[in-house]
Amino acid sequence: MYYAVKKVMPQDNFFLFLVFENGEKRKFDMKPYLGLGIFKELNDLNVFN
């Protein structure tokens, strides 16, 4: 089962802090995706934040 993301908060070093609808909290590392497609725009910290 997949839970919806309810909240996303940018963190240092291109991490995202995610809160899911079931209350679970996780850190997600975006660095591996920053060179791919639309995610390239997130290399700019102003856009990422």
C-alpha positions as CSV (number, residue, x, y, z in Angstrom):
1,M,0.0,0.0,0.0
2,Y,1.2,3.5,-0.9
3,Y,0.5,6.4,1.4
4,A,0.1,10.0,0.1
5,V,2.7,12.6,1.0
6,K,1.1,15.2,3.2
7,K,4.1,17.5,3.8
8,V,7.5,18.1,2.2
9,M,10.2,20.2,3.8
10,P,13.5,20.9,2.1
11,Q,16.6,20.2,4.2
12,D,20.3,20.8,3.9
13,N,22.4,19.1,1.2
14,F,19.4,18.4,-1.1
15,F,17.4,16.2,1.3
16,L,13.7,16.3,1.6
17,F,11.8,15.6,4.9
18,L,8.5,13.9,4.0
19,V,5.5,13.3,6.2
20,F,3.0,10.7,4.9
21,E,-0.8,10.4,5.6
22,N,-0.2,7.5,8.0
23,G,2.1,9.7,10.1
24,E,5.4,8.1,8.9
25,K,8.3,10.5,8.5
26,R,11.3,10.0,6.2
27,K,14.3,11.7,4.8
28,F,14.7,11.4,1.0
29,D,18.0,12.2,-0.7
30,M,17.4,14.0,-4.0
31,K,21.1,14.2,-5.1
32,P,20.9,11.0,-7.3
33,Y,18.1,12.6,-9.3
34,L,19.4,16.1,-9.8
35,G,21.0,15.3,-13.2
36,L,17.8,13.8,-14.6
37,G,15.2,15.5,-16.7
38,I,13.0,18.0,-15.0
39,F,15.0,17.5,-11.7
40,K,18.0,19.4,-13.2
41,E,16.2,22.6,-12.3
42,L,16.5,21.7,-8.6
43,N,20.3,22.1,-8.7
44,D,19.6,25.8,-8.0
45,L,19.1,25.9,-4.2
46,N,16.6,28.8,-4.5
47,V,14.4,26.5,-6.7
48,F,14.9,23.5,-4.5
49,N,13.9,25.4,-1.4
